[in-house]
Amino acid sequence: MRELVGQQTRSIDLVLQPNIKTIYVDGGFSRNKIFMRLLAEAYPKMKVYAASVTQASALGAALVIHEDWNLKPIKKDLIKLISYSS
């Protein structure tokens, strides 16, 4: 698991900008508590969250075009977050 987190941190570090303060993890690894705790330890100054989003790709597409097809406001509870930051 440490090796996987090491690979992930190397990837994150390639795109990380100074103004980014929060990391959201979605998908299978967001449910792996060991992975999430190790990732949070690797970024102690950042907020690290496991995000649970049902049908994330479809939701993202719908949100992009929301204002063009739906007059209702976007619900606030579309994403469930679990904090792993210390």
N, C-alpha and C positions, 0 to 999 in steps of 0.2 A: 504494500500500500504506500509505503514511503517513496518507493521508486515512481509510482504513478503520480503522486503529489509533486515530486521533483520535476517530472516531465511537464506537468500542468503549470507549475510556477515558471518554468523556463519559457513556456508559450505565453503566459500572461505577461511576463516581463518584457516580451518583444513589443507589446502593444500598449502597455501601461503608461498613462500620462500623469504628470504631477497633480492635476486637478481631479483625478478619479479617486474617490474615497470609499467606494462600495463595490463589492463583488457579489453578483447573483449567480448561483449555480442551478441549472435546470437539468432535467433528465435523470437517468438512472443513478448517477453518482450523487445527486442531491439527497438521495435517500440513504446513502452510506455514511453513517455517523462518524466512523473512523476517518474516512477521507475528508469529510467536512471539518472535523476538528483539526486535523493535520494542516489542511489548507488555511484555516483561520490562524493557526500558530505560525505559518509561514508569512502571514501578513498581519502582524499584531497591531499596526496602526490603522488598519482598514476595517470596515464593517463587512462581514462575510455572512451571506444569507443563503439558505437552501430555499429555492422557489418551487412551488408546486403549481403548475399551470396545466389545466386540462386542455388537450388539443392546442398546444402552444403555437404551432405554425399556422393553423387555421385562425386562431384568435388574433395573432399578429396581422395576418392579411385582412381580417375583418376590421381591426382597429385603424389600419391605414386608410381604408375607404369609408369608414364610419360616417363621417359628416356628409358624404354623398348619397347615402342610402337610408340612414336611420335618423329620425328626429329626436329619439329618446337619448338622455344623457348616458354616458358610459358608466357602468356600475363600478363602485369603488372596491369591491371584494373579488375581483377576477383572479388575483394572485394571493396564494397563502405563503407567508414568509416565516422561516425559522432562523433565528439568529444563532451564529456560532462564534461570534466575536466575544472576546473576554473583556 
